[in-house]
Amino acid sequence: MQPTPTRWLPAILLLIAAALTLSTLTLGTLRAQQAPHPARGLQLESIEWMTDGSEFLDRKRFKTSMTKDERAFDRTKLIDDALARAKQVQKPVLVYVYKISEKSKSGRQMIRAPVLDVYMRQLIWSDPDIERMVTQSFVPVRTVFDDAICERFSVRPLTFLEPAILFLTPAGELLHELRTIRTFDAPWIAQVLRDVLDKAHGPLVADDIDSAKDRGDWQRALALLEAQGSTSARGAYEQATMLRRLRRGKAALAALDTASDRLQAEATAAKKPAAEQPQRRRRRPRLPQALQQLDLEIAAERGAVLIKMARFDKAVTPLMKAADARPEAWGEGPSRRAEARYRLALLRLRGGDESGALRRFQRLAQDDPDDLYAHRAEVNMRVGIDDGLSLGAPMFGYQRLAWLPDGAFTKLAANTHWPAEPLTDAQIVDNCVRALLAQQRSHGGWTDSRYAYCPDARITPNVWVAITAICCQALHRHRDQFAEPELIDAALRRGEAYMLDPNQMNRGRNEDVYSDSYRLMYLSHRWTDARETAQRERLANAMKQIVAAARQRQKNGGFWAHEYSNAFCTAAMVQGLLAAKEVGIDIPADMLSQATTALASARSKDGAFSYGGAARGKTSATGLKNASTRMPMCEAALFTLGASNEERLQFAFDNFWQHYQTIEGVRHTDFHSDGQIAGFMFLHSLYHTSEAMRLLPEERANTERKKMRERLLQYPEIDGTFLDSEELGRSYGTAMALLILANTK
């Protein structure tokens, strides 16, 4: 019987929380799908969408096609009705495309679009500033894009990925499109909305603050506030909120200091003269109710600003003040108490304490069930059908707490890719290492991947162990380039403990081949740099145990399997075994000879490697294109095993680059959206191809490194991290990018 992975504890807590807040949703009903999908009925945004009413929430398998009734809905009329309303109110139309279902891809370019739709609802559409802008300044539409709408707006599969937003003039002309949203940052989206409104109407000329807020014109709102010449504490506080929206952290903190000083002066003025107070009670009286509430609002705002400035430790004290105040101290009106409590939970999560964050989310949902932030907390506790994992974006590293870098903001951005000058090596290392450190959980693992096919809960522990090994290797190889190497050292100690703990594995299930191969790659690098004999012995013993377990998992034909026996995971296993062999670990000769036989059997006459099992000499019209992502790593494995040559190896690289545009074209999808090529294979193929470059003749190797490096620098997101398929996660993508960067120097 397999040991229960201790990583399931947070998932169990999620189930407990879900049972407490949603008693009708039990684990049994979720697994059997007898109850409604857990994402249905979420209370988040208050935007009144014009909508087609379709949904793509998963059942037992991913839903990729519309029902008969959904297909019959007239989306052309929906858009036309929205345009008619837009003409009446003279506002542009905002069309939110959360799913594309057209004939060429049959709804399979993004099979997990509903997951990202929840992220959009939790982080974007329910953001108070975004809600106000959309409600007041646009005619909002939420719809699936079917064949007719795709044709109407020239939407082409793979070049336009959901979630996406189209902006239309009242006449139906395209104002702007924002596609392939993968970084969910409300201030960034707010700037896109503001840019679109400026394009539609020209600069704002109104002189009232509400109109400026409706347009998201924070600079105009701040100027109007300053022009009022207010000397009140409330006036300084309101200016601070505008300065925060403008990403002017130091000025916002200064305005909050001014607000606090004015608050004390106003409180002093409100006190009774000392002579009127009883002689036996000269203690400072409590603030009047209105000032007491403002004092707490200032604390909540200070915490919010400090978080945006990445001063996370400093943010705790003011947030605690706002969160722990008695509800009556906030008065009758709206308060920021729940917001402060939610931010404290996010800080717990960022510190790796997932269980502590869940407990805070649960208390918030119980105490303030009608508040927006309680609704957001509920999303984090609801359990999806994929492995019992949370639906919430913060639980998987998709909510950034600090401001994005200034270079992320550009006029009328078209996607969430980094838009400024290419980042330098130092910037990439700093951004990516800090992102990885923030995503490591308290048990030492990186567990922000929700990769599971079909879905299958049994593979997830092995995926997390494999990704933890990838993250550790990335951190280790960039240790000397990072400003605080001691942080990496601590992360590696915790990561090693996690990846080598047998309780974190689900031995004998899919993906343990990758957990073995990537651990061997990391441990061999770590062994090379180890200076102490005891440490080398510990690392060597760990590698020996992994090799012994891998031998048990090798199939009779010599292949290893992840979901099925195939050449690419066998090649990855060979790479790990040979890395261990180079540092002195004994690898049984029959393991390598059988792997050689298996890999050779998977190669077709034209040089392509089959997707699964032996090729049996077959060739096909799409064989070389479909095999392009795996050919360099498979040919490299045979080359190192003495069963290939330079000509074959260079042909594999030629084929890789010949089809690179296709490989790159699906990098953000989560399905086999072009034959056998899929987004979740993109960085996998780049990493293993970059590893194989060292086997090429030196001149060719240098050319290959330069070519891949140039492409890698085009792929950061606006937060400076990397990802391909969203289900593999930001930690995986970011770590893979760091490894490719190291291999292409």
N, C-alpha and C positions, 0 to 999 in steps of 0.2 A: 504493500500500500504506500502510495506517495505521501510524503509529509506535506502538511498544509502550509503554503507560503505565508509567512507572517505579513507580507505586503497586503494581504486581503483584509487586515484589520480596519484600515480606513474605509474600505468598501462595505464592510459589515456595519461600521458606524453610519455610513450613508444609508444603508437599508433601515437601520434603527430610526434614524432621523426621518426618513421618508414615511415609516410606519407611524411615527408620532404625529406628523403633520398631515399625512394623507392616509388615513386608516384603511381606505379601500384598496390601496395599492400594496400588495404583499409580494414577497419574492416569488411565491408560486404562481400568482396571476401574471406577474411580469414575464416569467419564463414561458408560461403557456400562452401568453398573449391573449388571455381571456378578458382582461381589463383594457380600457382605452390606453393608447400609447401614453407614456408618462409625460411627453411634451405637450399633449393636448390639454387645453384649459389653463395654460400658464397665463397669469395676469402680469403683464409687463407694461408695454407702451399703451398710451391713451390715444394714439393717433387713430383717427377714423378713416381707415383705408377704404377706397373703392376697390373691391376685390373679386376675383373669380371663384373664391371659396375652395379652391383645390388644396390638397395637402399630399405630401409625400413621406409621411411618417412611416418608418419601417414596421413591418409585421414580423413574421418569423424570418423572412428574408428581406433584403432591400427592395423597396418599392421603386420601380423605375419607369412604369408606364401609368398613364391616366386611366381612370375608370371610364365606363361608357358615358356616364353623366358629365364627367369632367371634360371629356373630349368634345361633347356636344355644346359646351358653353361657348358663347360668341365673344371671344376676347377682342375682336375687331370693334365690336359695338362698345365694349367696356372702355377701350381707349378713346373712341369717338365721343362717348358720353363725358369722359374726363376732359377732353379738349373743349367740348361745349361749355362745361362749367368753367374751365380756365378762361374762356373768352368773356364770360359774364363778370368774373372777378378780376380779370387781368393779372393772372398769376401763371407762372410756368407749371407744367405737370412734372411730378416726380414719379417715375415708374420703377418700383423696386422689383427686381427679377431674382426671386429666390430659387427658381428651378427652371431649367431648359429641358423640354421634352419634344424633340423634333425627329424627323424620320432617319436622318443620316446616322445618328448615334443612339437612337431609341431610348433617350433619357439616361444613357449610361456614360456620359462624359463625367458626371459627378453623381455617384450613387449615394453619397452621404451629404448631399446638399442640405437636408433638414438639420444636421448637426451644426453647420455653419449658420443656418437661419436662426437657430437658438442663440448663437453667439451674437448675431446682429441685433436680435431683440433685447438681449440682456445688456449689451455694452453700448449699442448705438441708438436704436429707436426709442429706448426708454430713458436715455439721457435727458435731463430736463431742458438743457439748451437746445438739443437736437429736436426734441418734441415740439418746443415752442416755434422753432424756425420752420419745421415741416408743416405744422398746423396753421400757422399764421401767414406763411409766405408761398406755399405750394398747394397744388391739388394732388394729394397723394394716392397712388395706385399700387396695389400689391397683386402680382399675377405670375403665373407660369407663362413662359414663352413657348407657344406651340409653333407648328409649321407656318401658319399664316402670319403670326406676329414676327417670327424670325425673318421671313421673307420681306415683310413690310419695312423692317428697320435694318435689313442687310446684316443680320446677326449670323455669323458663321461659327460652326462648332469648333472648339478648341482655341480659337482666337478670342472668344468671348466666353468667359467662365463665370458661373454664379458663385457667390452672390454678386450682383451688379446693380447699377442704377443708371437709368436713362432719364435725361432731362429734356423736355419738349417745350417749344413755344406754344401759345394757344392756337397757332396756325398749324401745328403738327410737325414743325421743322425740328430737327435735332439740335439742341443747344449744346449738349455735352454728354459724354458717357464715362462712367467710372466702372471698370470691370475687374474681375479676379481679385476681389477684396480678401486679403489674407491677414492683414494687421488691423485689428478692430480698435481704433483709437478715436474717441468721440471728438476731442478738440481738432484733430486732423480732418475728420469728416465735416465738422462745422465750417472749417475754412473752405472746403470744396463747395459746400452749399452757399456760402457767402460769395465765393467767386462766381458761381452760376447766377446768383441773383444780381450781382454787379453787371454781368454780361447781359442779362435780360432787361434790366431797368436802368443801368448806369449807376453812378455813385449815389448814395443816400443823401438827400437834401433836407429831410424832415428834421425839426428841432425838438422832438420829444424823445425821451429816453426809451419809452416802450417801443417805438418804431425801430430804434437802433437795435434793441434786443431781439425784435422779431426778425431782423435781417442778420443777426449775428455780428453786427458791426460794433465790436467791443471798443475800438478806438474812439468811434463817434460817441458811444455811450459814456466813456470815461471823460471825454472833453466836455460833454454836457453836464456831467456831475461836477466837474471842477469849476465850470462856469457858474454854477449855482452858489459857489462861495460858502458852502455849509461849514460851520464850525462845530457841528455836533459829532458825537461819537458814532451815531448811525451813519452820518455822511462819510466819515473816514472808512468805516467798515464796508459800505457799498463801493467805494473807490477801490478798496483792496480786492473785492470780488472781481471787479473788471480787470485789475492788474493781473490777477491770477489767470483769467481767461486769455490775456495777452502774453502769457508766459514770462512775465516780469517779476520773478520771485522775490528779489531783494526789495524792490519797490513795494511789493504787496506786503511783505513783513514789516516794512517801515510804516506803511499806512495802518497796519493792525496795531503797531506800537502806539501810534497817534490815537487810534480809536480807544485803546485801553487807558491812555492818559486822560483823554477827554471824559471817558466813562467815570473815572475816579473823581474828576472835578465835578461832573454832574451829580454824582452820588453825594459828594461833600455839600454841594449846594442844596441838596434835597434833605439833608439831616436837620434835626431840630437844633437850635442853639444849645450850647453846653449847659447854660443856666437852667434850661427847661427840662433837662434830663435828671432823673433821680440820682442823688449823690452816690448811692451804693452800686449804680450800674452805669459805668462809663465805657463799657465795651462797645466796639464798633457795631452799629446796627446793620442788619442785613440790607442788601441793596433793594430798592423798590422793584416790584415784579418786572416792569418793562426793562429796567437796566440789568436785572439779574439774567433775563433771557438773552439780552444783547451780549452780556459777558460770556455766556456759554456759546453763542453764535461766533463770537470772535475766536474762542478756543477751537471750535470745530473748523473754522476757516484757516486758522494758523496750522492746524494739523494737516489739512488738505494741501496747503501751499508747501509745507515742508516735505510731504510725500512727493509732490510734483518735482521738487528740487533734489530728490533722491537722498534727503536727509532723514532716513527712515527712523533711526533711533530717537532723533529729536522730536519726531512727530507723536510719539507715544504719549507723553505727558499731557499736552493739550487735548488730545483725543480722549484720553481717560477722563479728563475733567468734564468734557462735554457728554461722554457716554455714561458716566456714573452718576450724573446729577439726577435728583429725583424728578420724575415726570412732571410733577406740579411746578417745578422750578422753570420749566419751559413755557408754562402758561397754556392758554387755550388754542392758540393758532398753530400753524405749521412750525415744526422744529427741525433741527439738524441732528438730533440725538441719534436716530436710527442710522443716519449716514456715518456718524462718528463710530458707532459700534460696528458697522460693516467694514469701515476702513481698518479698524483694529484687527478684525478677522483676516483681512487681506494681508496685513503685516505678519500675522502668525503664519499664514500660508507661505509667504515669501521667505520666512525664516526656516521653512522646512517642516513646521509643526502642522501637518495636515489634520491630525485628529483634533488638536486644539482649535484650529480654524473652524472645523465642522461643528464643534460644540458651541462656538460663538454664533455661527450661522443659525443653529437650531434655537438658541435662546432668543435671538433677534426675531425669528419667525414666530415664536410663541408669544413674545411680549408686545410686538407691534405688527400684528398680522396684516393691517391695512396699508402699511407704509411701502413705498416703492422699494426701499432697500430690503425690507422683509421679503418682498416678492423676488428680488434678485437672490437673496439668501436661499429661498426655496428652490430656485433652479439648481443651485450648487448641491442641494441635498437630494434632488430627484434622481432616480437611478434609471438609466437607459437600458435598452435590451442588449447592448454590446458589452458583455463581460461584467455586468453589474456596475458599470462606471458612471460617474456623475455626468449630468447634462451640462454643467456649468463651465463657462469659458475660463474663469480663473483657476479651476482645478487642473487645467492642462496648459497653463502658461500663456493663455491668449488674452490676458488683461495686463497691460503694461501700467505700472503705477507711476513712474516718473514721466516727465515730458519727453517727447521724441526729440532727437537732435534737430537743431535749426535747419540743417540741410534737407530734412524730410519734407519741409513745407515749400511747395512750389505752386505757381499759379495754375489753376484748373488741372490738377493732377488726373491722370487717366487710369492709374492703377496704384497699388501699394508697393511698387518696387522703388528702391532708392533712386531719387531723381537727380541728385547733384553730381559733382565730380566723383569719380571712383574713389572709394575709401582706400586709405593707405594700409599697408600691412599692420602697422602699429594700431590703427583705429579698428581694424577688423579683429585683431587679437584682443584688444581691450573690451570692445563691445561683446564679442562672443564669449570670452572667458567669464565676464561678469554675469552674462545671461545664464551660462551654465551653472555657475556657483549659486545663483538665486533659485535655480530649479531643482537643486539637489534636496531630497527630502531628508527628514531627521534620521531615517534608518540607513541613509547612505546611498540609496538608489536614485536613479532618474526614471520616474514612472509617469511621465506626461504623454506617453504614446497610448492611443486607443486603437492601435492596429489589431484588428481581429476580423477574419473573413468568415462569412456565412451566417451568423457570427459564431465564434467558438471560444468559450471562456477558458479552455484548457491551455491555450498557447500564450496567453498574456504574460504570465510570470517569466517565461523564457524570453519573450520579446524585451521585457524590462531589464533582465540581466544582460542581454546582448547589447542593448543601448547604453546601459551603465558602463560596460567595458569600452564601448566606442567613446563615450564622454571622458572616461578616465584616460584613455590613450591620447585624446585631443588635448586635454589639460596637461598631461605629462610632457607632450612634445612641444608645448608652447610655454612651459614653466619659466624658462630663462628670459623670455621676451615680455613677461607680465610684470607689472610694477610691484605686485605684492605676492611673491612666490610662496610665502608661508600659508596663504589662503588655499593655494592649489595643493600644497602638501597635506593640509588637514582634510581637504576634499578627497584626495586620493586614499588616505587611510580609511576613511569612512566608506568610500566606494569599493575598495578591495574587500572590506569586511562583508559588504552586501553581496557582491558578485560571487564570493567564495562560500557563502552560507548555503548549504544544500537545501535549507528550508525555503529559500527563495525560488528554487527551481521546481519545475514540474516534469521530472525526468521521464523520458519515453514518449513525450508529446511533441507536437510540431514546434519548430523553431529552436529546439535545443541544439541543433547543429550550429546555428549562428551564435548562440550563447557560448558554445565551445570554441568556435573559430575566433571570435572577436576577443574572448578572454585570453586565448593563447597569444594573439597578436599583442595585446596590451602587456601581459605578464612577461613576454620575452623582451619587449622594450624596457620594462621596469627592471628586469634582471640585469640587463646590460649596464644600467646606470647605478645599480646597487653597489655599495662599497663594503657593507658589513657581511661577513660570512653567514651569520644567522639569517639575515634577510634574504640572501641568495638561496639558502637552503629552503626557506619557507616558500619562496616563489617557485623554486624547482619542484618541490613536493606538490604544490598546487597544480602545476602543469602536468606532472605525471598522472595525477588523479583524473584530470580532464582527458588526457590521451587515452587512459584505460576505459573511461566511460564512452568516449567517442568510438573506440574500437567495437564496443558492444552494439553501437547503433549503426555501424556500417552494414549495408545490405549485402546480400549474397553476390549481387552483380558488381559490387565495388562502389556503388553510389552511396551518398548520404541523401537524406530527404528533409525537406522542411514541411511542406504540405504533401509533397510527393517526391519521388526520386528524381533528381535532375542534375545537370552538369554544373549549373552556376553555384549552387550551395556546396556541391562537391569540390569545386575549384576553391571556394572560400575556405573550406575545411583543410584542403591541401596547403593553402597559404599559411593557415595557423599552425599546422603540423610542422611545416618546414621552418617557420619562424622559431618554434620551440626546439627543433633539431639543431639550428644554428647556435643555440646557447647551451647545447650539451644534453638535451633531453633525448632519451632513447625512443625512437619511433619504430615500431615493428615493421620490418621490411614488407610483410605481406599486406599491411594496410596501404602502403604507398603503391605497391604493384597492382593491387586490386583497383585502387583509385585511378591508376594510369589506364588500365583496361576499360574502366567505365567511361572515363572522359573520351578516350579514343573512339569508343563505340557510339558516343553521342555526336560525333563530328560527321557531317554529310560529305559527299564528294565535292561539293562546291565550297566547303570550308565553314558552313554554318553549323551551329550546335543546336540540337533539338531542345525544345522547351521542357520536355520531360522524358527521361529514360533514354534508351538507345535510338539512334537515328535510322539504323538499318539501311544506310546508304541512300536514303531518300533525299530528293531535292524538290524545291517548290519555288514558284514565282516570287513569293514574299519571304523566302527563307533567309536570305542575307539581310534584308531589312529587319525582320522580326528578331533575328539573332544578333543584331548589331550591338546591343547593350551588353551582351554576355561574351561575345567572341574574344575580346582582348584578355579578359580574366581567365577564360577557359584555355585559350591557347598558351597563355603565360604559365598556367599550372602544368600543362603538358611539356612546355619548354624546360621548366625547372626539373621536371621528372625525367628529362632526357628523351622525350617522345615527340618532339617537334623541332622546328628549325627557325632561323631568322626570317626566311622567306614567308613561312606561314604566319609568324608572329606579326610581321609588318603588314601582311595582307589583312589581318584582323583589325589593325589600327586604321588602315585605309578604309575598310568597310565601316568602321565606327564613325569616322568623320564624314564619309559619303552620306550617311543617313542621320547625321547629327541634328539637322533641322527638324526631322521628325521626332527624334529622341527629346529634343528640347521643347517641342511643341506640346507635349503632354505632361510636362514636369509638374504642373499644379493640379492634375486630375487625380482621382482616387480609384480609377478602374483601368482595365486594359483598353484604353480609348483609341489605340491605333494598333490593331492586331494583338501582338504579344507585348507591346511596349506600353508601359504604365508609369504614372507619376511616381509611385512608390518604388520604382526601379531606377529613378533618375540619378540621385546622388549615390546610390549603391553602385551604379555602373561607373560614374565618374571617379569615385574613390578607388575601386578595384582597377580601373584602367590606369589611374595615376600611379598605383602601386606597380603595375606591369611595365611602366615606362623605363624603369631601371634596367630592364633586360634588353632594351634596344641598343643598337650602336650609338655611341655618345652623341654624334651630331644629330641623328634622328631623335634621340631622347630629349635633347635640349629644345628642339623645335616643338615636340609634343608638349613639353612642360609649359613653354611660353604660350602656346595656343590654348591650352586648357586654363591656364591662369587668367588670360584675358577674358575668357568666358565666365569664369567664376566671379570675377570682379563686377560682372553685370547682374548678379543674382541677389544681392542683399535686399531685404525688406526695408521699409522706412525706419524700422527700429534698429537696423544694423545686424539683425540675425538672418538666418537662412532656413528655408524649408522647401520640400518638394510637395509630396502629398500631405495634406493637413493631418491625416490620421496617424502618420508616423510621428509627428510632433516637432516642435521647435528645437528641443534639445538634440534630438537625432540629427535634424538638418543642420543645425549650427555646429555640432561636433564633426559631422562629416565634412563640412566646408573647411573647418580648421585643419583636418587631416589632409584634404586635397591641397590646401594652401602650403602645408609643410612639405608635401611631396613634389610640388611644382616650383620650388625655389631654385 
